[in-house]
Amino acid sequence: MSQNMLKWGAATAVIGAVLVASNFAHAAGYQLKEQGAALQGTSFAGATAKGGDMSTLFFNPAGMAQLEGNQFEVNASVISTHAEFSLESVSGGNGQLSTSGNGGDAGDVAVVPSTYAMWDINDEWNVGIAINTPFGLKTEYEDGWVGRYHALKSELMTVTINPVFSYKVNDKLSIGGGPLVQYIEGELSKNINFSVAGGSDGKSILSADDIGYGFSAGFQYDYSNDTRIGFSYRSSVDHRLKGNIDIQGTVPGAFSSSQQFKDARAHADVKTPDIASLGVYHKVNDQWAVMGDVAYTNWSVFNELRVIDDSGTQRELVDENWEDTLFLSIGTEYQVNDALNLQFGVAYDQSAVSQKDLTFRIPDADRLWVSAGIGYQFSEDTSLNLGYTHIFADDVTVTEDETNASTVPNGQVTGTYDSSVDILAVNFAMKF
């Protein structure tokens, strides 16, 4: 599949939603959990086991067996982030950082869409397609900020196309899965401190993309008429992002012969993590249901960020040393009447980065989610869901060191991030 075909498929699928990578990643690392408004209100508790809406194509394709009729659903999550940096100390940088600013708020407002379609083949088989943005981040600081020699803009976007099937083995067991194609593109920029050679700041911009492949799979088991368990797995995807390094500004004569400061083709290897999820859904009575999920994300695959140009010169090396994480969520639903239901949920989202390995590009933190939602069935064929989440992020302190792969001084900068996130998700689903 060509990159142009994949981009076209993603663009047409969002049906009017705006595709923007997230700012200040909303789950651990750079993962995006915002894949369905019907589950936003439970903090995604029940995502693996419930199977009651089309987002199950992403979270556990076996859950399609719970759905009847041909269906289509479009989601959009409006995400407002706040990530304020407060400087604590600065040194080095050849004296260029003493009067620099804090960089403003690295957060912003973004929209993350997802789209699903399903065809009910017969009593045993369903097939469908999911188009999602499972990973993404964007942090961007003001020009002239104190950490500009470490990071200015960091942006990553993925689009995944995932055709899936479900098969109802018997009245209790359903299985599902399918291959996935993942497009990824990224941009990293920072200033270059040419003051040691009498020059003004330069700028380095790396932009690159790639296509990789993986799969998703899962099962659901009805322990009883009221209790269901589910397990799902999304594989890791290997990427070799290839693109260009663009050096902007005037390179002083002392550095003009250095490969470090020349435009070049370059690449970086990135592996998105595999994710295993286990969930339970229990119907207490005709009105109340409770649910919970545990998701394990293998973030330890992200050991380093190494950028190599086509001459073999190492242009960037950051030791990441990320750690595996757990996302724990519990929630409840209340069926007010045949048309109206309410959702509530909380979640704990573990940071993928230890204190010593935090960077300005991804100032990750432990998070607490608090969510509520409402669903309304307009008719037998159409429904709408709204979900809201506020995420409380722990304050974190980040220190970026003077050292780097080049010969110019970055400066040692230490500061604290005060961060939070608000998410409003909406979907519209219809049978056809």
SULGI-V47746 format. One record per backbone hydrogen bond with DSSP energy under -0.5 kcal/mol. NH is the residue of the N-H (numbers start at 1). CO is the residue of the C=O. Records with the same first field share a line. If there is no record, write none. Layout:
NH = CO + CO
This chain:
6 = 2
7 = 3
8 = 4
9 = 5
10 = 6
11 = 7
12 = 8
13 = 9
14 = 10
15 = 12
17 = 14
19 = 17
20 = 18 + 111
24 = 138
27 = 31
31 = 28
32 = 134
33 = 31
35 = 33
39 = 36
40 = 36
41 = 37
42 = 39
43 = 40
44 = 39
45 = 42
47 = 44
50 = 46
51 = 46
56 = 53
57 = 54
58 = 55
59 = 55
60 = 56
63 = 60
64 = 61
65 = 62
66 = 63
67 = 64
71 = 118
72 = 430
73 = 116
74 = 428
75 = 114
76 = 426
77 = 112
78 = 76 + 424
79 = 77 + 110
80 = 78 + 422
81 = 79 + 108
82 = 420
84 = 418
85 = 104
86 = 416
88 = 414
89 = 414
91 = 412
95 = 92
96 = 93
100 = 97
101 = 144
106 = 83 + 104
110 = 79
112 = 77
113 = 111
114 = 75
115 = 131
116 = 73
117 = 129
118 = 71
119 = 127
121 = 119 + 125
122 = 125
126 = 166
127 = 119
128 = 164
129 = 117
130 = 162
131 = 115
132 = 160
136 = 30
137 = 156
139 = 154
140 = 106
141 = 152
142 = 103
145 = 142
146 = 101
148 = 145
150 = 147
151 = 147
152 = 189
154 = 139
155 = 187
156 = 137
157 = 185
158 = 135
159 = 183
160 = 132
161 = 181
162 = 130 + 160
164 = 128
165 = 177
166 = 126
167 = 175
168 = 124
169 = 167 + 173
170 = 173
174 = 220
175 = 167
176 = 218
177 = 165
178 = 216
180 = 214
181 = 161
182 = 212
183 = 159 + 181
184 = 210
185 = 157
186 = 208
187 = 155
188 = 206
189 = 153
190 = 204
191 = 148
192 = 202
194 = 192
197 = 194
198 = 195
199 = 194
202 = 192
203 = 248
204 = 190
205 = 246
206 = 188
207 = 205 + 244
208 = 186
209 = 242
210 = 184
212 = 182
214 = 180
216 = 178
217 = 233
218 = 176
219 = 231
220 = 174
221 = 229
222 = 172
223 = 221 + 227
224 = 227
228 = 281
229 = 221
230 = 279
231 = 219
232 = 277
233 = 217
234 = 275
235 = 215
237 = 272
239 = 270
241 = 239 + 268
242 = 209
243 = 266
244 = 207
245 = 264
246 = 205 + 244
247 = 245
248 = 203 + 246
251 = 249
252 = 250
255 = 252
256 = 252 + 253
258 = 255
261 = 258
262 = 259
264 = 245
266 = 243
267 = 308
268 = 241
269 = 306
270 = 239
272 = 237 + 270
275 = 234
276 = 296
277 = 232
278 = 294
279 = 230
280 = 292
281 = 228
282 = 290
283 = 226
284 = 282 + 288
285 = 288
289 = 333
290 = 282
291 = 331
292 = 280
293 = 329
294 = 278
295 = 327
296 = 276
297 = 295 + 325
298 = 274
299 = 297
301 = 298
302 = 299
303 = 301
305 = 318
306 = 304
307 = 316
308 = 267 + 306
309 = 313
310 = 265
312 = 309
315 = 307 + 313
316 = 307
318 = 305
320 = 303 + 318
321 = 303
322 = 302
323 = 352
325 = 297
327 = 295
328 = 348
329 = 293
330 = 346
331 = 291
332 = 344
333 = 289
334 = 342
335 = 287
336 = 334 + 340
337 = 340
341 = 375
342 = 334
343 = 373
344 = 332
345 = 371
346 = 330
347 = 369
348 = 328
349 = 367
350 = 326 + 348
357 = 354
358 = 355
359 = 362
364 = 362
367 = 349
368 = 392
369 = 347
370 = 390
371 = 345
372 = 388
373 = 343
374 = 386
375 = 341
376 = 384
377 = 339
378 = 376 + 382
379 = 382
383 = 429
384 = 376
385 = 427
386 = 374
387 = 425
388 = 372
389 = 423
390 = 370
391 = 421
392 = 368 + 390
393 = 391 + 419
394 = 366
396 = 417
398 = 415
400 = 413
410 = 402
412 = 91
413 = 400 + 411
414 = 89
415 = 398
416 = 86
417 = 396
418 = 84
419 = 417
420 = 82
421 = 391
422 = 80
423 = 389
424 = 78
425 = 387
426 = 76
427 = 385
428 = 74
429 = 383
430 = 72
431 = 381
432 = 70
